């Protein structure tokens, strides 16, 4: 497994999530890895299951329609994801993933205005 460098500047004014294991369902269903409400300065997805995971940005993945396919024990860094859902499904069966991310923007919360 490769090492991914997390630049310290990416954490500035960001919210770091608490990584946990997500169940990734088989194709025909999906799980949201990154919520389209937020912008991410950094995002790392690791396949910790025993089946391949198909990942799609701004759409629902299937075992034939995806942007990234992660084999077991591999990872992908998805940086600069801005306000789009990132979803995943297993290509032959259910699997598991861990997502580490830093949220740097929120499309619902408007910045305060001073007068």
Buried (B, 14 or more C-beta within 10 A) or exposed (E): EEEEEBEEEBBEEBEBBEEEEBEBBBBEEBBEBBBBBBBBBBBBBBBBBEBBBBBBBEBBBBBEEBBBBBEEEBBBEBEEBEBBBBBBBBBEEBBBBBBBBBBBBBEEEEEEEEE
